[in-house]
Amino acid sequence: MRATGLLLWFTVEVLTLRAATPSLTAVVNSATFAPGSIAAGSIATIFGSDLAGGVALATGSTLPTDLGRVNVYVDGVAAPVWYVSPGQINFQMPWDTVGRAQVSVVIISNGVVSNEVFTPLADSAPGIYGLPLLSATAQPAIVGETISTGGLDRKARPAYRGEYVTFYATGLGPVDNPPASGSAPDVIARVKTAPTVTIGGVDAPVAFAGLAPPGPNPYLPGVYEVIVLVPDKASSGGALPVELTAAGKQANTVMLPINEGRPPSLAKWLELGDSGVVIARAVTSETTCPDIVVEGKTQTMMSRAAAALPLFPVLSCEAQVPAGTASVSIEQQSLTLPVDNLQRITVIGDTGCRMEAPANFQSCNDPALWPVARVSDNAAATQPQLLIHNGDFHYRRDICPPGNAGCAGSPWGFNWDTWRADFFEPFQSSFTAAPWVFVRGNHETCDLAGEGWFRFLDPRPMPASCQAYTDPVNIQAGQLQLINLDASFTDDTNIVPDQVTAYAAQFNMIRQIAGSNAWLILHRPLWGVRSNLNSNLGLQQASQNNLPPGIQLVLSGHTHLFQTYSFAIDRPSQIVIGNSGDTLTAQATIPLVGAILGDAPVSRATSLSHFGFTTITTAVGGGWTAVDRDVNGAAVTTCMIQGTRVACDK
């Protein structure tokens, strides 16, 4: 079967070798297989025989991948090659061929030179890919905001009027910021002449057209991304033709099913903000916010952050919920309101799937090795009255290496696709279970996933730009005060004077607002052991290891274990819950009891390595009971929190 799209990696099965002369029969558009002109920078397909280095394959065998034996030459210059089989080669027409009327194409396969084929070029030669890209019978329409996160065989659903849809194409012509041939763009590269698109004969506004940006694009250089808004005047209830024209050239027509009504929001939840504020949030693929119903009264949510294409093709919305409200719903989904007498808290932390070059790649596609969906399901099953996330939502920083099945096809980089894969999709089961408190992690700093943090989760008003430091948030959760300190920017093991100055000011704010029944929550532990080193030295110096007497507990994530520390002096205990999904941290090899952290010895400590979450409930007679649980919710260890002391049974 012919393979449309861009096949990356194949296993090799060599049965016999024979000297054969490769024969080229056609060079065509890789999206349509239609004969005609090819555009510079686009993906082209060669059809012929004996193309794969003289390797003969048995029926049903896999395809060879040793592309080093097969080279494509365009006007005598080597072109990037992506896919080779005995009958087909996919390659990129080099960018420097722009302006030529035609080029010669020759391949050398296992040292044998093919015949020469002359191929006409044009400024544009558009073609729209189907889904999945590897199937010759794929359905070609792609609804961008619902593309699944697993594998190259991404799924699509019918679109709604008034929302963005995304499809992939090739041959749309020159771009600004063109990358080198064979390279994906490292900056946004828009087409110089925007295409026009109609859906069902109605003009569809093109919101973005350019090379598919790194991160959301799991494909290869030469693939373009087009984002259009489905027009309100488009008819619904059936499939409509999508027609794209670029520089006067029309692409193949694809069909897009259109649903009646409005699309459901992609996520909706309540979170606790400063000084008793309760915030309703929603993320939608539409350009307008959904309605919220507060005690039977309907109002439209306000826009928090508009779509920023192509990386964030979603709208973030919010509304403040008045104090004393008895019922809230969005799109007929009830949201659980905060309670005055808080008795059940569920805590998770460090949930994203790690994809970090050069060699730290977690198996995001394996629910046993990245069990976040189970953590979400079982955390919701504990019937919490409050959910706390200790930070680090977003870990898919770098592209999955070739041949790594554990993360193959995953989005990566700092964009909506990755936020959806790492957090919004796996946590669907717990979003409405209880109000949330979100803590900013070091993976949500401005040089990493900070834009998404402020768009979606930060409890403050949306800032004009990403902020490195934000003031503490004073959260009232029933009878408990939670002081949420943004410690994302501080170094773990080095004292950086500017950071110490900034955080010293924040600890002064904390001293002013702390009451008699408070927890300090921050992503990086104030006191802990990381890689056998005392951390966090910068925060310790900024705080002078002196917290207000009303703070009874410090709650953090960052270390991917379950840990507790109590001290030999009158100081709040430190609990670390960072074991909810990312690669687990190696246990310290030094004894924790007796370790000097922040100039004080540890008197009791627990450190357990497993995936899971923690429930914290009020204890009979006062205090709290913290139960460290595995991914299925089974208890691993039980800890008693009394005043500033914590003691566990393991």
C-alpha positions in Angstrom: 0.0 0.0 0.0 1.3 3.4 -0.8 2.1 5.6 2.2 0.8 9.1 2.2 2.4 11.4 4.7 5.8 11.1 6.2 6.9 7.8 7.7 9.8 8.3 10.1 11.2 5.0 11.2 10.9 1.4 10.1 12.5 -1.9 11.0 14.7 -3.7 8.5 14.0 -7.2 7.2 16.6 -8.1 4.5 15.8 -11.3 2.8 18.0 -11.2 -0.3 20.3 -8.6 -1.9 20.5 -8.2 -5.6 22.1 -5.6 -7.8 19.3 -3.6 -9.4 19.0 -0.4 -11.2 16.5 1.9 -9.6 13.9 3.2 -12.0 12.0 6.5 -11.3 8.5 6.7 -12.9 7.0 9.9 -11.3 7.7 12.7 -8.8 4.4 13.9 -7.3 2.9 15.9 -4.4 3.2 13.8 -1.3 -0.2 14.8 0.0 -2.2 14.1 -3.1 0.0 11.9 -5.3 -1.3 14.2 -8.1 1.1 14.8 -11.0 2.1 18.3 -11.8 4.3 21.0 -10.3 6.1 20.8 -6.9 6.8 23.8 -4.7 10.1 24.6 -3.1 10.3 23.5 0.5 7.4 21.0 0.2 7.4 17.2 0.5 7.5 15.3 -2.8 7.1 11.6 -3.5 9.0 9.5 -5.9 7.4 6.4 -7.3 9.4 3.7 -9.1 11.0 0.3 -8.7 14.1 -1.0 -7.0 14.4 2.2 -5.0 15.4 0.8 -1.6 19.1 0.0 -2.1 18.5 -3.2 -3.9 16.7 -4.8 -0.9 14.0 -7.3 -1.9 11.3 -7.8 0.7 8.9 -10.7 1.1 5.2 -10.0 1.1 4.0 -8.6 4.4 7.5 -7.8 5.6 8.4 -4.5 7.1 10.1 -1.7 5.2 13.8 -0.9 5.2 15.1 2.2 7.0 18.7 2.5 6.1 18.3 5.8 4.3 22.1 6.2 4.2 22.2 3.9 1.2 19.6 6.0 -0.7 20.2 9.5 -1.8 18.0 11.9 -3.8 19.7 14.6 -5.9 17.9 17.7 -7.1 19.8 19.5 -9.8 22.9 17.6 -8.5 22.5 18.6 -4.9 21.5 16.1 -2.2 17.9 16.7 -0.8 16.6 15.6 2.6 15.1 12.1 2.5 12.4 11.0 5.0 11.1 7.7 3.8 12.3 4.9 1.6 10.7 1.7 0.4 11.2 -0.4 -2.8 8.5 1.5 -4.6 8.4 4.9 -2.9 10.6 7.7 -1.5 9.5 10.9 0.3 11.9 13.8 0.2 11.9 17.5 0.7 12.2 19.7 -2.4 15.1 22.1 -1.2 14.1 25.6 -0.4 16.8 27.0 -2.7 15.0 25.7 -5.7 12.5 28.6 -5.5 12.2 30.5 -8.7 13.3 27.6 -11.0 11.0 26.4 -13.7 12.0 22.7 -13.4 14.6 20.5 -11.8 16.2 17.2 -12.5 15.7 14.4 -9.9 18.0 11.4 -9.7 18.6 8.9 -6.9 21.6 6.8 -6.1 20.5 3.6 -4.4 23.2 1.3 -3.0 25.7 2.9 -5.3 23.6 2.5 -8.4 22.4 5.6 -10.3 18.8 5.8 -11.5 17.3 7.4 -14.6 16.8 11.1 -14.5 13.3 12.6 -14.2 12.5 16.3 -14.9 10.0 17.9 -12.5 8.2 21.2 -13.0 8.3 23.7 -10.1 5.8 26.4 -9.1 5.5 29.0 -6.4 2.8 27.0 -4.8 1.5 23.5 -5.4 -0.9 22.9 -2.4 -2.0 19.5 -1.1 -3.9 18.6 2.1 -2.9 15.6 4.0 -5.3 13.0 5.4 -5.4 11.4 8.8 -3.6 9.4 9.8 -0.7 10.6 7.6 0.5 7.1 7.0 -2.7 5.7 5.6 -3.7 5.9 1.9 -7.4 5.8 2.9 -7.3 8.3 5.8 -10.0 10.8 6.4 -8.3 14.1 5.7 -10.1 16.6 7.9 -8.4 17.4 11.2 -10.1 19.2 14.1 -7.0 20.6 15.8 -8.2 21.1 19.4 -9.4 17.5 19.7 -6.4 15.7 18.2 -5.5 12.9 20.6 -2.1 12.9 22.2 -1.1 9.3 21.5 0.8 8.2 18.4 0.8 9.5 14.9 -2.7 8.1 14.2 -4.4 11.1 15.7 -8.2 11.1 15.9 -10.6 13.8 14.8 -14.3 14.6 15.5 -16.8 16.7 13.6 -16.2 20.4 13.9 -18.6 23.0 15.2 -19.4 26.4 13.7 -17.4 29.2 15.4 -14.4 27.1 16.4 -10.9 26.7 15.0 -10.0 23.6 12.9 -6.5 22.7 12.0 -5.2 20.7 9.0 -1.8 19.9 7.6 -0.7 20.5 4.1 2.3 20.9 1.9 3.3 23.2 -1.0 1.8 26.5 0.2 4.8 28.4 -1.0 7.5 30.7 0.5 7.5 31.6 4.2 9.1 34.3 6.2 11.9 32.9 8.5 12.5 29.9 6.3 14.6 27.2 7.9 17.4 25.3 6.2 16.3 22.5 4.0 15.8 19.4 6.1 15.2 21.4 9.3 12.0 22.1 11.2 11.4 25.8 12.0 12.7 27.0 15.3 10.6 30.2 15.1 7.1 30.8 13.7 7.3 30.8 9.9 4.2 32.2 8.2 3.5 31.9 4.5 4.2 35.1 2.6 0.9 34.9 0.7 -2.0 33.6 2.8 -4.2 31.0 1.2 -7.9 31.3 1.0 -10.2 28.7 2.4 -13.9 28.0 2.0 -16.0 25.5 3.9 -19.2 24.5 2.2 -18.7 27.4 -0.2 -18.6 29.9 2.6 -15.4 31.9 3.2 -13.6 30.6 6.3 -11.2 33.1 7.9 -7.6 31.8 7.9 -6.2 32.5 11.4 -2.8 31.0 10.7 -0.9 29.5 7.7 2.7 28.6 7.8 5.1 25.8 8.5 3.9 23.5 11.2 5.6 24.9 14.3 7.9 22.7 16.5 6.0 21.0 19.3 2.5 20.5 18.1 4.0 19.3 14.8 5.0 15.6 15.1 5.7 15.5 11.4 8.6 16.7 9.3 10.1 19.8 7.7 8.0 20.7 4.7 4.7 20.2 6.4 2.5 23.3 6.7 -0.2 24.0 9.3 -3.4 25.8 8.4 -5.9 27.0 11.1 -9.2 28.3 10.0 -12.4 29.4 11.8 -15.5 27.5 10.8 -17.9 30.2 9.6 -21.2 30.6 11.4 -23.0 30.5 8.1 -21.7 27.0 7.3 -24.5 24.5 7.2 -24.4 21.7 9.8 -25.5 18.1 10.1 -23.2 16.7 7.4 -19.8 16.8 5.8 -18.9 20.0 3.9 -16.1 20.4 1.3 -13.0 22.3 2.4 -11.3 24.0 -0.5 -7.9 25.8 -0.2 -6.3 28.0 -2.8 -2.7 29.2 -2.6 -1.4 31.7 -5.1 -4.1 30.7 -7.6 -3.5 27.0 -7.2 -6.3 24.8 -5.7 -5.5 21.9 -3.4 -7.4 18.7 -3.3 -10.8 19.0 -1.7 -11.4 17.3 1.7 -14.6 16.8 3.6 -15.2 18.2 7.1 -18.2 17.0 9.1 -20.1 19.8 10.9 -22.0 19.3 14.2 -25.1 21.2 15.3 -24.8 23.4 18.4 -21.8 24.6 20.3 -18.7 22.5 21.2 -18.3 21.6 24.8 -15.6 23.3 26.8 -12.3 21.4 26.8 -12.0 21.8 30.6 -13.9 23.5 33.4 -13.2 23.8 37.1 -13.3 26.0 40.2 -10.1 27.3 41.9 -9.5 29.2 45.1 -7.9 32.7 44.8 -6.8 35.4 47.1 -8.7 36.5 50.2 -11.7 34.1 49.8 -12.2 34.6 46.1 -13.6 31.6 44.2 -12.9 31.5 40.5 -14.6 29.5 37.8 -12.4 28.7 34.8 -13.0 27.1 31.4 -11.0 26.4 28.3 -12.8 26.4 24.9 -12.0 25.9 21.2 -14.5 28.7 20.4 -13.8 32.4 20.0 -16.5 33.2 22.6 -16.7 32.1 26.3 -19.4 29.7 27.5 -22.2 30.6 29.9 -22.0 30.0 33.6 -25.1 29.4 35.7 -24.9 30.7 39.3 -27.9 29.8 41.4 -30.1 29.6 38.3 -28.9 32.9 36.8 -27.1 32.7 33.5 -24.2 34.9 32.5 -21.4 34.8 30.0 -17.9 34.1 31.4 -15.2 36.7 30.7 -12.3 36.2 28.4 -9.1 35.7 30.4 -6.7 34.9 27.5 -7.6 35.0 23.8 -6.2 32.4 21.4 -2.6 33.0 20.3 -2.1 31.1 17.1 -0.6 28.8 16.2 0.6 27.6 19.6 -2.5 28.3 21.7 -5.7 27.9 19.5 -7.9 28.0 22.6 -9.7 30.7 24.6 -9.3 30.8 28.4 -12.4 32.1 30.3 -13.2 33.0 33.9 -15.9 34.3 36.2 -15.9 35.1 39.9 -18.3 33.1 42.0 -19.9 35.2 44.8 -19.4 34.2 48.4 -22.2 32.0 49.8 -23.2 30.7 46.4 -25.1 27.4 46.6 -24.8 26.1 43.0 -22.6 26.7 40.0 -22.6 24.9 36.6 -21.0 25.4 33.2 -22.7 23.6 30.3 -24.9 21.7 32.6 -21.9 20.3 34.5 -22.2 21.1 38.3 -19.0 22.3 39.9 -18.3 21.4 43.5 -18.2 24.5 45.7 -15.9 25.0 48.7 -17.1 24.1 52.2 -16.9 26.0 55.4 -15.8 23.0 57.5 -12.9 21.5 55.5 -12.3 17.9 56.4 -10.9 16.1 53.3 -8.0 17.3 51.1 -6.4 15.4 48.3 -2.9 16.4 47.2 -1.0 15.5 44.0 2.2 16.9 42.5 4.7 16.7 39.6 2.3 15.0 37.2 3.6 15.8 33.7 5.4 13.2 31.6 9.1 13.9 31.3 10.6 14.4 27.8 13.9 16.0 28.2 17.0 15.8 26.0 19.4 14.2 25.7 18.2 11.0 27.4 15.5 11.5 30.0 12.4 10.3 28.2 9.5 8.8 30.1 7.1 6.3 28.5 4.2 8.7 28.2 2.2 6.2 26.1 2.4 3.5 28.8 -0.2 4.0 31.6 1.8 1.8 33.9 4.9 4.0 33.6 3.0 7.3 33.4 -0.1 6.6 35.5 -1.5 10.1 35.8 -5.0 9.2 34.5 -5.3 6.6 37.2 -4.1 9.0 39.8 -6.8 11.5 38.6 -9.5 8.8 38.7 -8.6 7.6 42.2 -8.0 11.0 43.6 -11.5 12.0 42.5 -12.8 8.8 44.1 -11.6 9.9 47.6 -14.4 12.5 47.5 -12.1 15.5 48.3 -13.5 18.8 49.4 -10.3 20.4 48.2 -7.7 19.4 45.6 -4.1 20.7 45.8 -1.6 20.4 42.9 1.9 21.1 44.2 3.2 22.2 40.7 5.0 21.0 37.7 2.2 20.2 35.3 4.2 20.4 32.0 7.3 18.2 31.4 7.3 17.4 27.6 10.1 19.8 26.8 11.8 18.1 23.9 10.8 16.0 20.9 10.7 12.2 21.4 13.7 10.5 20.0 13.3 8.4 16.8 12.5 4.8 17.6 11.3 5.5 21.1 7.9 3.8 21.3 7.3 5.0 24.8 6.7 8.6 23.8 6.3 8.2 20.0 3.9 10.8 18.5 3.8 12.9 21.6 3.5 16.7 21.3 6.3 18.6 22.9 7.4 22.2 23.7 5.4 25.0 25.2 2.0 25.0 23.6 -1.7 23.9 24.0 -1.1 20.4 22.6 1.4 19.7 25.3 -0.6 21.3 28.1 -3.5 19.2 27.0 -1.5 16.0 26.9 0.3 16.5 30.2 -2.6 17.9 32.3 -6.0 18.8 30.8 -6.7 15.4 29.2 -5.6 13.0 32.0 -7.2 15.1 34.7 -10.7 15.3 33.1 -12.1 12.9 35.8 -11.1 15.1 38.7 -11.6 18.7 37.4 -15.1 19.0 38.8 -14.7 16.8 41.9 -13.6 19.7 44.2 -12.2 23.2 44.1 -8.5 23.4 43.2 -5.5 25.2 44.5 -2.7 25.3 42.0 1.0 25.9 42.9 3.4 27.2 40.2 6.3 24.8 39.6 9.8 25.3 38.2 8.6 23.9 34.9 6.1 26.8 34.7 8.8 29.6 34.7 8.8 32.1 31.9 11.5 30.4 29.9 9.5 27.2 30.0 5.7 26.7 30.3 5.0 30.1 31.9 2.7 31.3 29.2 0.4 28.4 29.7 0.5 28.8 33.5 -0.8 32.3 33.3 -3.3 31.5 30.6 -4.9 28.6 32.4 -4.1 28.2 36.1 -2.6 31.2 37.9 -5.3 32.5 40.4 -4.5 36.2 39.9 -5.8 38.5 37.1 -4.1 37.8 33.8 -0.8 39.9 33.5 0.3 41.7 30.4 3.3 39.4 30.2 4.8 36.4 32.0 6.0 37.3 35.5 9.1 35.7 37.1 7.9 36.6 40.6 4.4 36.9 41.9 3.2 37.8 45.4 2.0 35.2 47.8 -1.7 34.3 47.6 -3.7 34.2 50.8 -6.2 31.4 50.4 -9.0 30.7 52.9 -10.1 27.0 52.6 -12.7 26.6 55.3 -11.0 27.0 58.7 -7.5 26.5 57.1 -5.4 29.3 55.7 -3.2 28.3 52.8 -0.4 30.7 51.9 0.5 29.9 48.3 4.1 31.0 47.6 5.4 31.1 44.0 8.9 29.7 44.5 9.3 28.5 40.9 12.2 30.8 40.1 14.6 30.0 42.9 17.7 27.8 42.6 17.8 24.6 44.6 21.4 24.4 45.7 22.9 27.8 45.0 22.4 31.2 46.7 21.6 33.8 44.0 21.6 37.3 45.7 18.8 38.7 43.4 16.6 35.7 44.2 17.2 36.0 47.9 16.3 39.6 47.9 13.1 39.0 46.0 12.0 36.1 48.2 13.0 37.9 51.4 10.4 40.5 50.5 7.8 37.7 49.9 8.5 36.1 53.3 8.0 39.5 54.9 4.5 39.6 53.2 3.9 36.1 54.6 4.7 37.3 58.1 2.1 40.0 57.8 -0.7 37.8 56.5 -0.2 34.5 58.4 -2.9 33.6 60.9 -3.0 31.0 63.7 -3.9 28.0 61.5 -1.9 28.2 58.3 0.0 26.0 55.9 2.7 27.3 53.6 2.4 25.7 50.2 5.1 26.1 47.6 6.5 23.9 44.9 10.2 23.7 46.0 10.6 22.3 49.5 11.9 24.9 52.0 13.7 22.1 53.8 14.6 18.8 52.1 17.3 16.6 50.6 17.9 16.5 46.9 20.8 14.4 45.6 22.1 14.1 49.1 22.3 17.9 49.3 20.5 20.3 51.7 18.0 22.3 49.7 16.6 25.0 49.2 19.5 27.2 50.3 18.1 30.3 48.6 14.7 30.1 50.3 16.3 29.2 53.6 18.4 32.4 53.5 15.5 34.5 52.3 13.3 33.2 55.1 16.1 33.0 57.7 14.5 29.6 58.5 12.0 31.6 60.6 8.3 31.3 59.8 5.5 32.9 61.6 4.2 30.8 64.6 0.8 30.3 63.0 2.3 28.2 60.1 2.1 24.6 61.2 3.1 22.8 58.0 5.1 23.4 54.9 3.7 21.5 51.9 5.7 21.1 48.7 6.4 18.9 45.6 9.4 19.0 43.3 11.1 15.9 44.8 9.4 13.0 43.1 8.8 11.0 46.2 6.6 11.0 49.3 8.6 12.5 52.1 8.1 14.0 55.6 10.5 15.8 57.8 10.1 16.8 61.5 12.7 18.8 63.3 14.3 18.8 66.8 13.4 22.4 67.2 10.1 24.2 67.2 9.6 24.5 63.5 6.8 23.5 61.1 7.2 20.0 59.6 7.9 19.7 55.9 5.8 17.3 53.7 6.8 16.6 50.1 4.2 15.1 47.7 5.7 15.0 44.2 5.1 11.4 43.2 2.0 11.7 41.0 3.4 11.0 37.5 6.9 12.2 36.6 9.9 9.9 36.8 10.5 9.1 40.4 13.5 10.6 42.2 16.3 8.3 43.4 16.2 7.9 47.2 18.9 9.8 49.2 21.7 7.5 50.3 22.5 9.6 53.4 20.5 9.1 56.6 17.6 11.7 56.7 17.2 11.5 60.5 20.0 13.6 61.9 20.6 15.5 58.7 21.0 19.3 59.2 18.4 21.2 57.1 18.2 24.9 57.6 20.5 24.8 60.6 18.3 22.3 62.4 18.5 18.5 62.8 15.8 16.3 61.4 14.2 14.3 64.3 11.8 12.1 62.2 11.7 11.4 58.5 9.9 9.2 56.0 10.9 8.8 52.3 8.9 6.4 50.0 9.4 5.9 46.3 6.2 5.0 44.3 3.6 6.7 42.1 0.5 7.9 43.9 -1.1 10.8 45.8 -2.0 11.7 49.4 -5.2 12.3 51.3 -5.2 14.6 54.3 -8.3 14.4 56.6 -9.2 15.9 60.0 -8.3 13.6 62.9 -10.4 12.8 65.9 -9.3 14.9 68.7 -7.6 17.5 66.5 -4.8 17.6 63.9 -4.8 15.8 60.6 -4.2 12.3 59.2 -2.2 12.2 56.0 -2.4 8.9 54.1 0.2 8.3 51.4 -1.6 6.2 48.7 -0.5 4.3 45.6 -2.0 5.0 42.1 -5.0 2.8 42.9 -5.8 4.6 46.2 -4.5 1.9 48.5 -2.8 3.2 51.7 1.0 2.9 51.8 1.7 4.8 55.0 -0.3 6.8 57.5 1.0 9.9 59.1 -0.3 11.9 62.0 0.0 15.7 61.9 -0.2 17.3 65.3 0.7 20.9 65.6 4.1 21.3 64.0 5.0 17.6 64.2 4.4 14.8 61.7 4.9 11.1 62.4 4.4 8.2 60.0 4.1 4.5 60.5 6.8 3.7 57.9 
